[in-house]
Every structure is written in structure tokens, then in C-alpha cells.
Amino acid sequence: GADNNGGALSAFFVKSVEEIPYNISIIQISKPLPSAAAEAPTPAPSQQNLTAIMSRHGCKVFADTLSASPDAMSTFSDNVNGGLTVFCPMDDAFKVVTIN
């Protein structure tokens, strides 16, 4: 039981969900066990420089174009925290094609 309630057990075993001997056992209990450690705030996710990530993975031309356009960069920045999917063309897509 939790230390903050004198070790009293307020939940009981319901069933085994998954067992992998000597590695892990997942069980279902009747209700959550409160814990001050579990309620502690978690650190915020680290900030990522998405244009730098794009550049490292073959989308440098697109990332540079995005960075050079204030309107595009503003739209990108305003939406990235709410969830954003970016399909960026690889650098090869920007190569000039010569037709003879």
C-alpha cells in the first residue's frame, strides 16, 4: 500500500493481463493507486528545430525555402505545437530537369 495512507490497500487484484516469465507481468487492479510521485509535474518536451531536422534528412532546399519566407515560417510556427504533419519534398525534386 501507499505510504501516505499508512499502507492500507484500497484496491484488489482483478486479473492477469499478460505474463512474460522472468521479464514482466501486467495485471489489472480494481482502481488506481494514488501516488505523489505519479502526480509530480513532468518536464516539457524539448524544443526541436524542425527545419534543421528536415535539412539533415534530405529536405534542405525545402527547409531553406520555408525559413526564407516569413509568412510560411509564421504559419509553420503557429501550428507546430498543436500538431503538424509536414510532407517535404526531397532535394532531388528541386533539381532542374533538362529535356532534349
N, C-alpha and C positions, 0 to 999 in steps of 0.2 A: 504494500500500500504506500501511498504518497506520504512523505514526511510531514507535510503541512496539515494533515488531518489525523495525526497520531498512528498512522499505519493501517487505519481501518480500510477494509476492502468493500467498495461500494459497487463494484462491477463483478460479473462472473463469466466464466468460460462458456461460450456458446458452441463453437465447433472449430475443428481444424480446417483451414482453407487450403494450405499447401505445405508439404513437408519434403525437404531435401536433406536426408540424413547427414548429420555432422556438419551441415552448412547453414541452413536456415529453416525456421518453422514460422508460418504465418497463421495466426489464429484470429477468430472473431470473438470479441467480448461484448457484453450487454450494453455498455455505454462508455464514452470516452473517459479516460482518467485525467483529471486536471493536473497540470504541472506548470510551475512558474517558469521553468526553463523553456517549455514549449511556447509559452506566451511572450517570450522575450522578442523585441523587435529584431527583424533581420536587416542586414545591410542592404542598401540599394544596389541594384545591378550596376556594374561598371559601365562607364560611358564608352562606346565604341565609335571609332572614326570609320564610318561605313564607306566613304569614298576611298580611304586608304586600303580597306579590305578588298573593295572592288578592283583597285589598281593591282594589288598583289595577285589577284586571281584571273587576270586576263581581260579586265574591263577598264583599262587605264584611260583610253580615249573617251569612253562614256563618262567616267568619273571626273575627268578634267573638264569635259563639256558641262556637266552638272555643276561643278564648282565655279565655273566661269559665268554662269547665268544666275543673277541674283533672284529672279522670280522662281526658277526651278529649285534653287537651293532653299529658298524660303518655304516653298510648298513641301519639299522633302523634310526639312527640319520640323515644320508644324505637324507633320503626320507620323513621323518615325516613332514617337512614344506611344501612340495609340495602336500601333501595329501597322506594318507596311511591308508589302511584298514588292520587290523591285526585280524586274526582268531586264538585265542589262546585256546588250549585245557585246560579244567578244570583240577584241581589237581587230581580228581578221575581217569582220563585217564592214569596217570603215576603210579598208584598203581600196584603192582605185582599181577598177576593172577596165582593162583595155580590150576593145573588140576590134579585130582586124577585118 
